[in-house]
Amino acid sequence: MSEAAKNLFDNEDLDAKARAIAEARAQLDSGQGVSNDAVKAWLKDLAAGRRRPPPCG
């Protein structure tokens, strides 16, 4: 294996990462997120064997 490509994460696109983070923050700011409490409740149900659709934002 060449030194230039040791693994998948060596060539990280920092500009794409920054754009993705900015887009995610804008979505959260506009109310498109899912609350931590809703996710925790869903996960507790899954752990108890109660299957239901994941929470949506």
TORTINU-217721 format. One line per field, with one value per atom (N, C-alpha, C, O, CB): residue in three letters; atom name; z, x, y. Coordinates in steps of 0.001 Angstrom, whole numbers. Atoms other than C-alpha are relative to their C-alpha. Glycine has a CB too. Layout:
N
residuo	c(ala | ...)
atomo	c(CA | ...)
pz	c(Z | ...)
px	c(X | ...)
py	c(Y | ...)
// end
This chain:
57
residuo	c(met | met | met | met | met | ser | ser | ser | ser | ser | glu | glu | glu | glu | glu | ala | ala | ala | ala | ala | ala | ala | ala | ala | ala | lys | lys | lys | lys | lys | asn | asn | asn | asn | asn | leu | leu | leu | leu | leu | phe | phe | phe | phe | phe | asp | asp | asp | asp | asp | asn | asn | asn | asn | asn | glu | glu | glu | glu | glu | asp | asp | asp | asp | asp | leu | leu | leu | leu | leu | asp | asp | asp | asp | asp | ala | ala | ala | ala | ala | lys | lys | lys | lys | lys | ala | ala | ala | ala | ala | arg | arg | arg | arg | arg | ala | ala | ala | ala | ala | ile | ile | ile | ile | ile | ala | ala | ala | ala | ala | glu | glu | glu | glu | glu | ala | ala | ala | ala | ala | arg | arg | arg | arg | arg | ala | ala | ala | ala | ala | gln | gln | gln | gln | gln | leu | leu | leu | leu | leu | asp | asp | asp | asp | asp | ser | ser | ser | ser | ser | gly | gly | gly | gly | gly | gln | gln | gln | gln | gln | gly | gly | gly | gly | gly | val | val | val | val | val | ser | ser | ser | ser | ser | asn | asn | asn | asn | asn | asp | asp | asp | asp | asp | ala | ala | ala | ala | ala | val | val | val | val | val | lys | lys | lys | lys | lys | ala | ala | ala | ala | ala | trp | trp | trp | trp | trp | leu | leu | leu | leu | leu | lys | lys | lys | lys | lys | asp | asp | asp | asp | asp | leu | leu | leu | leu | leu | ala | ala | ala | ala | ala | ala | ala | ala | ala | ala | gly | gly | gly | gly | gly | arg | arg | arg | arg | arg | arg | arg | arg | arg | arg | arg | arg | arg | arg | arg | pro | pro | pro | pro | pro | pro | pro | pro | pro | pro | pro | pro | pro | pro | pro | cys | cys | cys | cys | cys | gly | gly | gly | gly | gly)
atomo	c(N | CA | C | O | CB | N | CA | C | O | CB | N | CA | C | O | CB | N | CA | C | O | CB | N | CA | C | O | CB | N | CA | C | O | CB | N | CA | C | O | CB | N | CA | C | O | CB | N | CA | C | O | CB | N | CA | C | O | CB | N | CA | C | O | CB | N | CA | C | O | CB | N | CA | C | O | CB | N | CA | C | O | CB | N | CA | C | O | CB | N | CA | C | O | CB | N | CA | C | O | CB | N | CA | C | O | CB | N | CA | C | O | CB | N | CA | C | O | CB | N | CA | C | O | CB | N | CA | C | O | CB | N | CA | C | O | CB | N | CA | C | O | CB | N | CA | C | O | CB | N | CA | C | O | CB | N | CA | C | O | CB | N | CA | C | O | CB | N | CA | C | O | CB | N | CA | C | O | CB | N | CA | C | O | CB | N | CA | C | O | CB | N | CA | C | O | CB | N | CA | C | O | CB | N | CA | C | O | CB | N | CA | C | O | CB | N | CA | C | O | CB | N | CA | C | O | CB | N | CA | C | O | CB | N | CA | C | O | CB | N | CA | C | O | CB | N | CA | C | O | CB | N | CA | C | O | CB | N | CA | C | O | CB | N | CA | C | O | CB | N | CA | C | O | CB | N | CA | C | O | CB | N | CA | C | O | CB | N | CA | C | O | CB | N | CA | C | O | CB | N | CA | C | O | CB | N | CA | C | O | CB | N | CA | C | O | CB | N | CA | C | O | CB | N | CA | C | O | CB | N | CA | C | O | CB | N | CA | C | O | CB)
pz	c(0 | 0 | 0 | 694 | 1224 | 103 | -858 | 1245 | 1984 | -1235 | -1131 | 1737 | -154 | 841 | 145 | 261 | 81 | 443 | 781 | -1471 | -345 | 876 | 1047 | 722 | -1251 | -1077 | 4255 | 369 | 612 | 1220 | -295 | 4957 | -576 | -1138 | 1513 | 562 | 3965 | 502 | -227 | 321 | -621 | 6320 | -179 | 309 | 1454 | 204 | 5248 | -885 | -688 | -602 | 951 | 2459 | 354 | -484 | -1436 | -470 | 4498 | -722 | -843 | 1520 | 693 | 2611 | 1038 | 1378 | -1145 | -1072 | 5212 | -444 | 356 | 513 | 498 | 3009 | -23 | 373 | -1410 | 23 | 2508 | 1414 | 1670 | -730 | -1398 | 6240 | 593 | 1290 | 830 | -505 | 7067 | -578 | 134 | -331 | 619 | 4568 | 625 | 877 | -1516 | -597 | 6046 | 1408 | 1790 | 28 | -1358 | 9583 | -32 | 757 | 745 | 124 | 8525 | -395 | 128 | -1032 | 419 | 6789 | 1161 | 1354 | -1198 | -1138 | 9850 | 1055 | 1614 | 625 | -979 | 12150 | -469 | 335 | 259 | 544 | 9845 | 130 | 439 | -1476 | -141 | 9884 | 1450 | 1710 | -483 | -1418 | 13691 | 388 | 1118 | 883 | -306 | 13896 | -532 | 31 | -575 | 576 | 11702 | 578 | 106 | -1506 | -673 | 13982 | -623 | -319 | 37 | 670 | 11836 | 777 | 250 | -1365 | -786 | 14614 | 799 | 859 | 928 | -884 | 16906 | 1394 | 1561 | -486 | -1355 | 20648 | 552 | 191 | 922 | -656 | 22736 | 794 | 822 | 919 | -782 | 24947 | -892 | -497 | 729 | 921 | 21932 | -449 | -562 | -1215 | 422 | 20807 | 1147 | 933 | -488 | -1155 | 24326 | 236 | 503 | 1253 | -194 | 24660 | -1056 | -748 | -42 | 1089 | 21279 | 254 | 78 | -1350 | -275 | 22220 | 1179 | 1153 | 271 | -1143 | 25562 | -444 | -10 | 1130 | 534 | 23717 | -786 | -636 | -892 | 775 | 21323 | 925 | 696 | -956 | -945 | 24233 | 745 | 1154 | 999 | -691 | 25845 | -962 | -552 | 700 | 985 | 22633 | -663 | -1389 | 641 | 627 | 21593 | -1232 | -1120 | 1005 | 1251 | 17957 | -457 | -520 | -1095 | 569 | 16612 | -914 | -826 | 1107 | 910 | 13906 | 769 | 1842 | -992 | -663 | 14805 | 28 | -831 | -704 | -42 | 15859 | -1202 | -1708 | 1301 | 1147 | 13069 | 431 | 1382 | -1148 | -338 | 13141 | -958 | -800 | 71)
px	c(848 | 0 | 886 | 1901 | -961 | -818 | 1331 | -128 | -1109 | -394 | 26 | 2171 | -1101 | -1621 | 1353 | 974 | -263 | -1406 | -2196 | -8 | 1360 | -3361 | 47 | -146 | -763 | -90 | -2969 | -1374 | -1523 | 656 | 1349 | -6675 | -1032 | -690 | -199 | 1117 | -10059 | -62 | -504 | -1292 | 186 | -9872 | 1186 | 1152 | -269 | -1160 | -6486 | -300 | 278 | 1120 | 295 | -7960 | -1317 | -2212 | -60 | 1217 | -10606 | -215 | 707 | 59 | 362 | -12400 | -550 | -1732 | -1052 | 394 | -12490 | -1059 | -1906 | 1211 | 1029 | -14543 | -1362 | -2358 | 361 | 1264 | -17228 | -505 | -1706 | 164 | 380 | -17199 | -588 | -1601 | 1223 | 488 | -17652 | -1372 | -2242 | 993 | 1318 | -20542 | -1057 | -2171 | 58 | 960 | -22244 | -381 | -1548 | 577 | 273 | -21924 | -873 | -1810 | 1309 | 802 | -23303 | -1434 | -2377 | 625 | 1343 | -26245 | -758 | -1945 | 78 | 650 | -26976 | -421 | -1514 | 943 | 351 | -26891 | -1189 | -2049 | 1198 | 1132 | -29266 | -1290 | -2342 | 251 | 1190 | -31668 | -469 | -1668 | 291 | 374 | -31591 | -602 | -1592 | 1219 | 509 | -32104 | -1411 | -2178 | 927 | 1336 | -35197 | -1007 | -2140 | 69 | 921 | -36703 | -108 | -1050 | -1334 | 74 | -35965 | 686 | 837 | 611 | -695 | -34175 | -951 | -2152 | 989 | 742 | -35321 | 591 | 1810 | 86 | -495 | -35092 | 696 | 383 | -1148 | -713 | -32736 | -970 | -819 | 1093 | 988 | -35675 | -788 | -1061 | -968 | 740 | -37570 | 849 | 350 | -468 | -895 | -34548 | 223 | 215 | 1350 | -197 | -33929 | -1221 | -1082 | 300 | 1225 | -37572 | -118 | -512 | -1236 | 52 | -37405 | 988 | 656 | 306 | -1008 | -34199 | -390 | -143 | 1342 | 460 | -35648 | -1074 | -1079 | -544 | 1017 | -38652 | 640 | 246 | -982 | -678 | -36354 | 679 | 611 | 1032 | -689 | -34333 | -980 | -627 | 812 | 1039 | -37587 | -757 | -1690 | -986 | 650 | -38601 | -1224 | -1945 | -386 | 1141 | -41202 | 498 | 1167 | -706 | -445 | -40587 | -999 | -2202 | 199 | 816 | -41889 | 877 | 2102 | -637 | -811 | -40799 | 869 | 480 | -898 | -855 | -37920 | -664 | -1488 | 1362 | 577 | -38801 | 448 | 1558 | 392 | -309 | -38905 | -5 | -690 | -1008 | -74 | -38076 | -729 | -754 | 1396)
py	c(-1186 | 0 | 1238 | 1280 | 4 | -1207 | 3423 | 866 | 774 | 803 | -929 | 6051 | 1045 | 1549 | 690 | -1056 | 8479 | -381 | 501 | 340 | 419 | 6409 | -1098 | -2269 | -483 | 973 | 4699 | -554 | -1752 | 630 | 462 | 4544 | 962 | 2003 | -152 | -750 | 5895 | 1442 | 2330 | -701 | -1305 | 8884 | 947 | 2076 | -181 | -857 | 10242 | 1205 | 2273 | -798 | -1071 | 12363 | 693 | 798 | -557 | -642 | 14158 | 1331 | 2139 | 216 | -1239 | 16944 | 975 | 932 | -265 | -917 | 19700 | 1000 | 1397 | 743 | -922 | 22034 | -681 | -77 | 511 | 734 | 19380 | -228 | -143 | -1342 | 210 | 18652 | 1286 | 1236 | -467 | -1280 | 22356 | 328 | 830 | 1119 | -235 | 22635 | -888 | -428 | -247 | 932 | 19563 | 434 | 353 | -1419 | -476 | 20931 | 1243 | 1361 | 294 | -1220 | 24320 | -332 | 261 | 954 | 402 | 22639 | -653 | -388 | -969 | 657 | 20488 | 1025 | 929 | -1046 | -1037 | 23519 | 827 | 1188 | 916 | -757 | 25405 | -800 | -241 | 368 | 846 | 22461 | -15 | 81 | -1440 | -13 | 22341 | 1342 | 1394 | -305 | -1339 | 26111 | 212 | 993 | 1054 | -154 | 25785 | -997 | -1085 | -161 | 910 | 23127 | -1375 | -2108 | 603 | 1290 | 20090 | -1126 | -2228 | 109 | 1019 | 18199 | -864 | -602 | 647 | 904 | 15409 | 178 | 166 | -1517 | -231 | 15981 | -1238 | -2373 | 410 | 1082 | 13918 | -879 | -2100 | 561 | 766 | 12884 | -953 | -2086 | 952 | 859 | 11521 | -1184 | -2304 | 801 | 1078 | 9506 | -982 | -2194 | 572 | 877 | 8159 | -880 | -2074 | 826 | 781 | 7079 | -1091 | -2216 | 913 | 971 | 5343 | -1143 | -2315 | 686 | 1021 | 3536 | -888 | -2094 | 654 | 807 | 2421 | -983 | -2134 | 907 | 900 | 985 | -1144 | -2301 | 773 | 1041 | -879 | -1002 | -2210 | 623 | 883 | -2266 | -898 | -2004 | 822 | 778 | -3466 | -917 | -1608 | 940 | 862 | -5256 | 600 | -85 | -1266 | -676 | -2692 | 750 | 1777 | 981 | -622 | -1839 | 1044 | 789 | -1058 | -1072 | 1450 | 815 | 735 | 894 | -808 | 3860 | 992 | 1453 | 746 | -977 | 6156 | 1380 | 1695 | 80 | -1342 | 9689 | 824 | 656 | 709 | -859 | 12246 | 1450 | 1826 | -221 | -1419 | 15917 | 855 | 2076 | 446)
// end
